[in-house]
Amino acid sequence: MFLNKAMLKKLIKTSFKWEGLTVGRIYGGLVVAGGHWITWTEDGYIPNWLKAAVMEYTGELPKPEYAFKAKKNEPIQYEIADNSLYDLPSMYKKAIYAYKATPVVIERGGYDALRVLQQNSTMKMLAIHEDKYKMIDLKELGEENPPSGPASTTPNGGVLIFKNEHSAYAFTSLSDVYGTADTIMEHIEVIDFSKEDI
């Protein structure tokens, strides 16, 4: 798995507390998802720390081919397991719009930071929360290869995905950026970051 353990555990805790945590043993692996992010890890490669992090809040893992949503102070709700949004292996196969993470990070007054991505063929800019990009942690790879991505199934990059041979991570981009961030993105759109030696 190529995700930062501490950051993923924090996401699991936050999602369980607020919007609910979706957990499924579907699509040949373990899906763990919050409101704006999804992870998938292939059966046989699911790290024990991930199972433990989920079970700390949900108390259980679903049986194979089942999924549920768990939220603090509410009973577990089993869901329809066939939800294509959670099928990250298939999503990645359809993700034909590649993006490059630029070195541009826009600080927003101590509130948060935005990472700017550039679509490889159109050079259009897209912003994501920097924390979503920092989730990628190559120190966690173990025997796995680094992930490919980010890529999207749509030209607007609404959902971006990283994937390697045993795991995947998808998240939503920011649909509207305004003010200084928007101005910066408009001005750097003329730079082809795929040709820059970054």
C-alpha positions in Angstrom: 0.0 0.0 0.0 1.3 3.4 -0.9 -0.7 5.6 1.5 0.5 7.3 4.7 -0.6 5.2 7.7 -1.1 8.1 10.1 -3.0 10.3 7.5 -5.3 7.4 6.5 -6.1 6.5 10.1 -7.0 10.1 10.7 -9.3 10.1 7.6 -11.0 6.9 8.8 -11.6 8.4 12.2 -12.9 11.7 10.8 -15.2 10.0 8.3 -16.6 7.7 11.0 -17.4 10.7 13.2 -18.9 13.0 10.5 -20.2 11.7 7.2 -19.9 8.0 7.8 -17.3 5.4 6.8 -18.1 2.9 4.0 -16.4 -0.4 4.2 -16.7 -3.3 1.7 -15.2 -6.6 0.9 -15.9 -6.1 -2.8 -14.2 -6.0 -6.2 -11.6 -8.5 -5.0 -10.4 -6.4 -2.1 -11.2 -4.2 0.8 -12.8 -0.8 0.1 -12.6 1.9 2.7 -14.3 5.2 1.8 -15.3 8.6 3.2 -17.3 11.4 1.7 -14.5 12.5 -0.7 -12.0 9.7 -0.8 -11.9 5.9 -1.5 -9.2 3.3 -1.0 -9.1 -0.2 -2.4 -6.6 -2.9 -1.4 -6.5 -6.3 -3.1 -7.3 -9.4 -1.0 -4.1 -11.0 0.2 -2.3 -7.6 0.4 -4.5 -5.9 3.0 -2.2 -4.7 5.8 -3.2 -5.7 9.3 -2.9 -2.1 10.5 -5.6 -1.1 8.0 -8.0 -3.8 9.2 -7.3 -2.8 12.8 -7.9 0.9 12.0 -11.3 0.1 10.4 -12.3 -2.3 13.2 -11.4 0.2 15.9 -14.4 2.3 14.8 -16.7 -0.2 13.1 -16.1 -3.2 15.4 -16.1 -5.6 12.4 -15.2 -6.1 8.8 -17.9 -7.1 6.3 -18.1 -10.6 4.9 -16.9 -11.1 1.3 -19.2 -9.4 -1.3 -20.9 -7.2 1.4 -20.5 -3.5 2.2 -21.7 -1.3 5.0 -21.7 2.2 6.2 -20.8 3.0 9.8 -21.2 6.3 11.6 -20.6 7.2 15.2 -23.7 6.7 17.4 -25.6 5.0 14.6 -26.1 1.3 13.8 -24.2 -0.2 10.9 -26.2 0.0 7.7 -25.5 -2.6 5.1 -25.5 -1.2 1.5 -25.8 -2.6 -2.0 -22.3 -4.0 -2.6 -22.4 -3.4 -6.4 -21.5 0.3 -6.6 -19.3 1.2 -9.5 -17.9 4.2 -7.7 -16.0 1.8 -5.4 -14.7 -0.4 -8.2 -11.3 1.4 -8.3 -9.6 -1.3 -10.5 -12.2 -0.8 -13.2 -12.2 3.0 -12.8 -8.5 3.1 -13.3 -8.8 1.2 -16.6 -11.2 3.9 -17.8 -9.1 6.8 -16.5 -7.7 8.1 -19.8 -7.1 11.7 -18.7 -3.7 11.9 -17.1 -2.6 14.7 -14.8 0.7 15.8 -13.6 1.2 17.2 -10.1 3.0 20.5 -10.5 5.3 22.0 -7.9 2.8 24.8 -7.3 1.3 24.8 -3.9 -1.0 27.7 -2.9 -1.2 28.5 0.8 -4.6 29.9 1.8 -4.0 31.9 4.9 -3.2 29.1 7.3 -6.5 27.5 6.5 -5.2 24.9 4.1 -3.1 24.5 1.0 -3.9 23.6 -2.6 -1.8 21.5 -4.9 -2.2 22.4 -8.6 -2.4 19.6 -11.2 -2.2 20.0 -14.9 -4.1 17.8 -17.4 -1.4 16.4 -19.8 -3.1 17.0 -23.1 -5.1 20.2 -22.6 -2.8 21.8 -20.0 -5.9 22.9 -18.0 -5.2 23.4 -14.3 -7.0 21.7 -11.5 -6.7 22.2 -7.7 -6.8 19.6 -5.0 -6.3 19.8 -1.3 -2.6 19.3 -0.6 -3.4 16.8 2.1 -5.0 14.5 -0.5 -1.7 14.6 -2.5 0.4 14.1 0.6 -1.5 10.8 1.3 0.8 9.2 -1.3 3.7 7.9 0.8 6.3 5.9 -1.2 8.0 4.9 2.1 5.0 2.6 2.7 5.4 0.6 -0.6 7.1 -2.4 0.8 7.5 -4.8 -2.1 5.0 -3.0 -4.3 5.7 -0.6 -7.2 5.0 3.1 -7.0 1.5 4.1 -8.1 0.6 5.4 -11.5 -1.5 8.6 -11.6 -3.2 10.8 -11.0 -5.7 10.1 -13.8 -9.4 10.7 -14.3 -12.2 9.1 -16.3 -13.5 12.6 -17.2 -11.8 15.6 -18.8 -12.7 17.8 -15.9 -10.9 15.6 -13.4 -13.9 15.4 -10.9 -12.4 12.2 -9.4 -8.7 11.5 -9.6 -7.1 8.1 -9.0 -3.7 6.6 -8.2 -3.2 2.8 -8.6 -0.5 0.2 -8.4 -0.7 -3.6 -8.7 -2.3 -4.2 -5.3 -4.0 -1.0 -4.2 -5.7 2.2 -5.4 -6.7 5.6 -4.0 -9.3 8.0 -5.4 -10.5 11.4 -4.3 -12.5 14.4 -5.5 -10.9 17.5 -6.9 -12.0 21.0 -6.1 -14.8 22.0 -8.5 -14.4 25.7 -8.0 -11.4 27.8 -7.1 -11.6 31.5 -6.7 -9.6 34.6 -5.8 -5.8 34.5 -5.8 -5.7 30.7 -6.4 -7.8 31.0 -9.6 -5.6 33.9 -10.8 -2.4 31.9 -10.2 -3.8 28.9 -12.0 -4.8 31.0 -15.0 -1.4 32.5 -15.3 0.6 29.3 -15.1 -1.6 27.4 -17.6 0.8 28.5 -20.3 3.6 26.4 -18.8 3.7 22.8 -19.9 4.7 21.1 -16.7 5.0 17.7 -18.4 8.1 19.1 -20.2 9.6 20.8 -17.1 12.4 19.0 -15.2 10.8 19.2 -11.8 
